[in-house]
Amino acid sequence: MSALTGRIALVTGAGQRVGQAIALALGAEGMRVGVHHHASVDGARKTSAALRGLGVDNATFAADLRDSHAPAALVADVTRHFGGIDLLVNSAAIMRRLPLDTVTSDDWDETFAINTRAPFFLSLAAARAMGARGGAIVNIADHLAHESWPQLVPHGISKGALEIITRQLAVQLAPLVRVNAVAPGAVLPPDGWADAARQKFVDETPLRRLGMPDDVAQAVVYLAAAPYVTGAVLCVDGGRHLR
């Protein structure tokens, strides 16, 4: 039996891509899973159905994390439904490709609202809900916090801030709540990525391949259950951070 069996997880952005893989991996460990979504309603339903197929107790929760009131309300909904929360995975994010000279203040505000502000306040709300029993938080960062890509500057900055949040909260919420992050490399690259650019990325990555969603999901499972790890940012990027 897994150390996570019977525990309660909230995974934001669990209706698609990496968030969906994380929800399924935690369910496979026996966790009860809150599946958060905003626009990805159909995806969340598919995640929920797949979890039911595994025999996993789960429920879907809609919330627009651009709304400053949404984090506290979402955690309250999850704890009310399941009777508590043991793990928060901050996976929801947006990544807009914007040439630097076209970035607007609205683009900036929306990016930081979802990628940075929401994880911070979700973490505070979850820590309060965990109470004396404690728990764990895993943030999904990004290798772009350490690289400068011309069309993804606000995204990279927002993810760098998320790493700082991880380290700050690891100290402030200890010893009851552990806070860690996973920093993926290229996992499920965007549609339309040119073959030449894709191959160049592979060639520059020591393990010579792109990542898979399950690579990230298994790192989350490890951090969720690792009792003596906090404040860590685990790079899951094929060694790209070593370049």
C-alpha positions as CSV (number, residue, x, y, z in Angstrom):
1,M,0.0,0.0,0.0
2,S,1.3,3.5,-0.9
3,A,2.0,6.0,1.8
4,L,-0.5,8.2,-0.1
5,T,-3.4,5.8,0.0
6,G,-6.6,7.4,1.3
7,R,-5.1,10.9,1.4
8,I,-6.9,13.8,-0.3
9,A,-5.3,15.8,-3.2
10,L,-6.4,18.9,-5.0
11,V,-4.8,19.2,-8.5
12,T,-5.3,22.5,-10.3
13,G,-5.5,22.5,-14.1
14,A,-6.3,18.8,-14.0
15,G,-8.5,18.8,-17.1
16,Q,-5.6,18.7,-19.6
17,R,-2.0,18.0,-20.3
18,V,0.4,17.6,-17.4
19,G,-2.3,18.4,-14.7
20,Q,-4.4,15.5,-16.0
21,A,-1.4,13.1,-15.9
22,I,-0.6,14.2,-12.3
23,A,-4.2,13.6,-11.2
24,L,-4.2,10.1,-12.7
25,A,-0.8,9.3,-11.1
26,L,-2.0,10.4,-7.7
27,G,-5.2,8.4,-8.1
28,A,-3.1,5.3,-9.0
29,E,-1.4,5.8,-5.6
30,G,-4.7,5.5,-3.9
31,M,-5.4,9.2,-3.3
32,R,-8.8,10.8,-3.4
33,V,-8.6,13.5,-6.0
34,G,-10.2,17.0,-6.4
35,V,-10.0,17.7,-10.2
36,H,-9.9,21.5,-10.7
37,H,-10.6,23.1,-14.1
38,H,-11.7,26.3,-15.6
39,A,-12.2,26.2,-19.3
40,S,-11.3,22.6,-19.8
41,V,-14.7,21.2,-18.8
42,D,-14.6,18.2,-21.1
43,G,-11.1,17.4,-20.1
44,A,-11.9,17.5,-16.5
45,R,-14.8,15.1,-17.1
46,K,-12.4,12.7,-18.9
47,T,-10.0,13.0,-16.0
48,S,-12.8,12.2,-13.6
49,A,-14.0,9.3,-15.6
50,A,-10.5,7.8,-15.9
51,L,-10.1,8.1,-12.1
52,R,-13.4,6.4,-11.6
53,G,-12.1,3.6,-13.9
54,L,-9.3,3.2,-11.4
55,G,-11.8,3.0,-8.5
56,V,-10.7,6.4,-7.3
57,D,-13.0,8.7,-5.3
58,N,-12.9,12.0,-7.0
59,A,-14.9,15.1,-7.8
60,T,-14.5,18.1,-10.2
61,F,-14.4,21.7,-9.1
62,A,-14.7,24.7,-11.4
63,A,-12.8,27.9,-10.6
64,D,-11.4,30.8,-12.5
65,L,-8.1,31.4,-10.8
66,R,-7.8,34.9,-12.3
67,D,-10.4,35.8,-9.6
68,S,-8.6,36.8,-6.4
69,H,-11.3,35.2,-4.3
70,A,-11.1,31.9,-6.2
71,P,-8.2,30.2,-4.3
72,A,-9.8,30.3,-0.9
73,A,-13.2,29.3,-2.3
74,L,-11.7,26.4,-4.2
75,V,-9.9,25.0,-1.2
76,A,-13.1,25.4,0.9
77,D,-15.1,23.5,-1.6
78,V,-12.6,20.7,-1.7
79,T,-12.3,20.4,2.0
80,R,-16.1,20.5,2.4
81,H,-16.6,17.7,-0.1
82,F,-13.8,15.4,1.0
83,G,-13.6,16.4,4.7
84,G,-10.0,17.7,4.4
85,I,-7.0,18.1,2.2
86,D,-3.5,16.6,2.4
87,L,-1.9,17.6,-0.8
88,L,-2.1,20.6,-3.1
89,V,-0.6,20.5,-6.6
90,N,-0.4,23.9,-8.3
91,S,-0.4,22.8,-11.9
92,A,-2.8,25.3,-13.5
93,A,-0.9,27.9,-15.7
94,I,-1.1,29.8,-18.9
95,M,1.8,30.2,-21.4
96,R,1.2,32.9,-24.0
97,R,3.7,33.3,-26.8
98,L,4.1,37.1,-27.1
99,P,7.0,39.0,-28.7
100,L,8.5,41.2,-26.1
101,D,7.4,44.5,-27.7
102,T,3.8,43.3,-27.9
103,V,3.3,42.4,-24.2
104,T,0.6,44.5,-22.6
105,S,-0.1,45.2,-18.9
106,D,-3.2,43.0,-19.2
107,D,-1.1,40.1,-20.5
108,W,1.3,40.6,-17.6
109,D,-1.5,40.8,-15.0
110,E,-3.3,37.7,-16.3
111,T,0.0,35.6,-16.5
112,F,0.9,36.5,-12.9
113,A,-2.7,36.1,-11.6
114,I,-2.7,32.5,-12.7
115,N,0.9,31.4,-12.6
116,T,2.0,33.2,-9.4
117,R,-0.7,34.8,-7.3
118,A,-3.1,31.9,-7.4
119,P,-0.6,29.3,-6.3
120,F,0.5,31.6,-3.4
121,F,-3.0,32.1,-2.1
122,L,-4.0,28.5,-2.8
123,S,-1.0,27.4,-0.7
124,L,-2.0,29.6,2.2
125,A,-5.6,28.4,2.1
126,A,-4.5,24.8,1.8
127,A,-2.0,25.1,4.7
128,R,-4.8,26.5,6.9
129,A,-7.1,23.7,5.9
130,M,-4.4,21.0,6.6
131,G,-4.2,22.2,10.2
132,A,-2.2,20.3,12.8
133,R,-2.1,17.2,10.7
134,G,0.0,19.0,8.1
135,G,0.5,18.0,4.5
136,A,2.4,18.8,1.3
137,I,2.3,21.3,-1.6
138,V,3.9,20.8,-5.0
139,N,4.2,23.6,-7.4
140,I,4.7,23.1,-11.1
141,A,7.4,25.5,-12.2
142,D,9.2,25.5,-15.6
143,H,12.7,25.3,-17.0
144,L,11.9,28.7,-18.6
145,A,12.5,30.3,-15.2
146,H,16.2,29.7,-16.0
147,E,16.2,30.4,-19.8
148,S,15.3,33.5,-21.8
149,W,13.1,32.7,-24.7
150,P,12.1,35.8,-26.7
151,Q,8.4,35.1,-26.9
152,L,7.9,33.8,-23.4
153,V,9.5,36.4,-21.1
154,P,6.5,37.1,-18.8
155,H,5.9,33.3,-18.5
156,G,9.5,32.7,-17.5
157,I,9.4,35.5,-15.0
158,S,6.2,34.2,-13.4
159,K,7.6,30.8,-13.1
160,G,10.8,32.1,-11.5
161,A,8.6,33.9,-9.0
162,L,6.9,30.6,-8.3
163,E,10.2,29.0,-7.4
164,I,10.8,31.8,-4.9
165,I,7.4,31.2,-3.5
166,T,8.3,27.6,-3.1
167,R,11.4,28.3,-1.0
168,Q,9.7,31.1,1.1
169,L,6.7,28.9,2.0
170,A,8.9,25.9,2.7
171,V,10.4,27.9,5.6
172,Q,7.3,29.7,6.7
173,L,4.9,26.7,6.7
174,A,7.4,24.2,8.2
175,P,7.4,21.9,10.1
176,L,3.7,20.9,9.4
177,V,3.6,21.6,5.6
178,R,6.3,20.6,3.1
179,V,6.5,22.8,0.0
180,N,8.4,21.7,-3.1
181,A,8.4,22.3,-6.9
182,V,8.9,20.3,-10.1
183,A,10.5,22.2,-13.0
184,P,9.7,20.4,-16.2
185,G,11.6,20.8,-19.5
186,A,9.7,20.5,-22.8
187,V,6.7,18.2,-22.1
188,L,3.9,18.1,-24.6
189,P,5.3,20.9,-26.8
190,P,2.8,23.3,-28.3
191,D,1.1,22.5,-31.6
192,G,2.9,24.0,-34.5
193,W,6.4,23.7,-33.1
194,A,8.6,23.4,-36.1
195,D,10.4,20.2,-36.6
196,A,13.8,21.9,-36.8
197,A,13.2,23.8,-33.5
198,R,12.0,20.6,-31.8
199,Q,15.1,18.7,-33.0
200,K,17.4,21.5,-31.8
201,F,15.8,21.3,-28.4
202,V,16.3,17.6,-28.3
203,D,20.0,17.9,-29.4
204,E,20.6,20.4,-26.6
205,T,19.1,18.2,-23.9
206,P,21.6,15.7,-22.4
207,L,19.1,12.8,-22.4
208,R,18.3,13.5,-26.1
209,R,14.5,13.4,-25.8
210,L,11.5,15.5,-24.9
211,G,9.7,14.8,-21.7
212,M,6.5,12.9,-21.1
213,P,3.6,14.0,-18.8
214,D,4.3,10.9,-16.7
215,D,7.9,12.0,-16.1
216,V,6.5,15.1,-14.3
217,A,3.7,13.1,-12.6
218,Q,6.0,10.6,-11.1
219,A,8.2,13.4,-9.7
220,V,5.1,14.9,-8.1
221,V,4.3,11.5,-6.5
222,Y,7.8,11.3,-5.1
223,L,7.6,14.8,-3.6
224,A,4.1,14.2,-2.2
225,A,5.4,11.3,-0.2
226,A,9.0,12.3,0.6
227,P,8.8,13.1,4.4
228,Y,12.2,14.8,4.7
229,V,12.2,16.9,1.5
230,T,11.1,20.6,1.5
231,G,12.1,23.7,-0.3
232,A,13.4,21.6,-3.3
233,V,13.0,22.5,-7.0
234,L,13.3,19.1,-8.8
235,C,14.4,19.6,-12.4
236,V,12.6,17.1,-14.7
237,D,14.2,18.4,-17.9
238,G,16.4,15.6,-19.2
239,G,19.4,17.4,-17.8
240,R,18.8,20.6,-19.7
241,H,19.6,22.8,-16.6
242,L,23.2,21.5,-16.7
243,R,24.0,23.1,-20.0
